Amino acid sequence: MDDFREGKELHDKTRDNALFLSVVAQFNGSISQLLLKWFRNLGVISGLNDNMAQTQTIQMLDHGQHRDDILHLIKSLDSGIDDIQINKEPLYDSPLMDVSGAPERLKGVFSILFEELRKISKDSRLETVGLQTAHRKFNEKGEIATLELFDVENNESDGTKKIIKMAGLLVNTLLKGETLIVDELDARLHTLITRSIINLFNSSNTNSKNFFFLFCLTIGEKTP
């Protein structure tokens, strides 16, 4: 406490359920404010539940922000993906509104509920947002005939889905220097892909400013 000058005399003013650092920052403590800003910019995700990471990837792709960097990263991990597209559908026309798979005793309730949601979504123009990947389709001569689109959630492997979801955070960390922490990084990923992601941060070509990437690997599994 004696070494933290801007916190002097504030200890007694801090409630038991309050963060001391936040209290000091509220009293214009410049060091405390910088520390809190660093923690707010700290990215922490779970390697087992990475749906929140997907939101940033979608936002970056939707706004054209570093789209090429995200696509280059995904291609570099040997995913076989040639392109990524955002698929938007009106909520009222979404498969989520299909009650055919619901238990018989609940279909009536779901039908009424979904009908009300359809009305609301039409008025407010609510959308469902998903991702599609483009893969090459070859003809009998071995030539590229078309690019086939696949829904990420329904058609891609768990490992590929994880790469895509994390791509925005990885690119943002490398370009902007925000520290990223991933728990169980290797969950659902091939060992070589895990190694490739780690190498992005160990390479001076992709991480020239030595930004931080902290991760935990699954205990008991072979590590890269």
N, C-alpha and C positions, 0 to 999 in steps of 0.2 A: 504493500500500500504506500509506503514512504517513497518508493521509486516511481510511482505513478502519480505525478504531481497534479494532473488535472482531475484526479479522482479524490483528492483530499477533501475532507469535510462532507463528502457525499455518501459515505458508507451508512451513516445513521439515517439518511433520507431515502434509502433504498428499501422498499418493501421486501418481505421474505419471498414473495412469488414474482419478483421483478428481476430482470437481468441488470446487473450493476453496470455493465458496459453501455446498455441502452440509456440508463439514467444519466450517466456522465455525458453521453452524446447529446441528450436533451438540454444539458447545461452548456452546450456549445464546445464540448471537448473535441478538439480537432483530431487528435489521435484516435479517440473512440469512434468518431464518425468515419474515419478512413478504415478502421478495422471492421465496422459494421458493413460498410460498402463492399469490402472484400468478401465477406461472408455471403452477402446477398448475390454477388456475382459468381459464387461457387456453385458449380453444377454437381449434383449428387443424384445418381440414378441406380436402380436395382437391375442387375443383369437378368433377373427372373421376371420382373414386371416393368417393361420399358415402354408402355403405351404413352406415358407422358412425354417421353423423348420424341415419339412420332409426331406429336403436335408441332414441335419446333421444325422438324424436317418438312412437314406439309406447309407450314407458314413460309419457310424459306423458298420452297419450290413455287408456291403460289404467287409470291411477290417477285419471283425471278432473282432472288437474292442468293448469289453463289450457286445457282443451279448447276452450272458446268463443273464446279468444284465437287458438289455432292455426287454428280453422275460419274465423274472421274474416280472418286474414292470407291464407289460401289463397283465400277468396272475393274479397278485395280485389285480387288479382292476375289477375282476369278468367279464372279457370280453368274456369268453368262447373260447378263442383262445389258441390252443396248440402249434402252431409254426408260424413263419413268414419267408417267403422266398422272395428273390429278383428275379424279373422276368425281364430279358433283352431280347429285340427283336431288330433285325436290323431295322433301321428307314425306309428303303425302303419296308419292309414287314409289317409295322405297320398299324393298323386300321385307324390311323390318315391320311393315304394316300387315304382313301376311299372317292370318290367323289359322291357316290350314294345319300347322303343326302343333297347335295348342291342344291341351286336353279338352275333350268334348264338353265337360261341365263348365269350362271357362271360356269357350268360344264366343258365347253370347255377350259376356262381360267385355272381352277383348274387342269384339266388333264395335260395341258402343263407344268404348274408350278410344279406339283407333279412328273411328269416324269423327269424333270431336277433335282429335289431334290433326286429322287431315284438314279440317276446316281452319284450325288455327295456323297450320303450316302454310296453307295457301295464302292466307291473309298476310302473314309475316314473312313469307318467302324463305322459310327455314329449309336448310339443305343438309344432306348427309355428304360427308367428304371422305373419299377413300383414295387409295393409290393403285395404279396399274403399272405393270412392268411389260416391256416389249422385248420379245425374244425372236431371234432369227429362225425362219422356217426355210429349209432347203428343199430343192426339187430333186428329181432322180439323177440329175447331172452333178449334184453337189454344189449347185449355185444358189445364192440367196434368192428366194422367191418372194417372200413377204415377211413382215414383222407381225407376229401374233401377240395380242394383248392378253395379259393374265391379271386377274384380281389378286392383289397381294395376300389378303387375308385368307382366301379360299384356295389359292393355287400354288403359293410358294411354300417352301420348307420353313420350318421354325428358325433355322439358322439364317436364311435369306431375309426373312421378316425382321429379325433382330438387327441385321446389318443396316437395312433400310431405315428402321426406326431410329437407330443411333447415328446415322450419317450426318444429320444436321448438327447435332451436338459436337461430333468429332471435328467437323469442318470449322465450326464456329470457334472451338477451342484452339485449333491450330492457327487460325487467321487472326483472332482477336486476343488471344493470350489468356482466356479465362481458364482457371483451374477446373479440371473435370475429375470426379471420383466415381468409379463404377464398382459396385459390389457384385461379385460372381460374374466377372467379365466373360469367362469362358463357357458359361451355361448356354447350351444349345448351339455352340459354335464349334466348327472343326478346329483342331489344334493348329493347323497351318494358318487359318484365318485369324485366330487369336494372336498368333505370332506376328502376322502382317500388321494388325492394328497396333500392337506394341511397337513394332519397328517404325511406324509412322512418327512416333514421338522420340525415338532414339536416333532418327536420321536428321542430319543437319540440312538436308535438302527440303524436307517437309516440315521440320520444326527448327528453323534457323535461330529462333529467339529462346529456345530451351524452355518452352511452356510446360506446365506440369500436367501429368496424367497419372493419377493414383488409382490402383485397381486391386481387387482381391480375386483370387482364383479359387475354384471349387476344391475343397479339401478332399484328398483321396483319389483325385483324378490326375492323369499324367499332364504335367505342365509343359509349355513350349520351351 
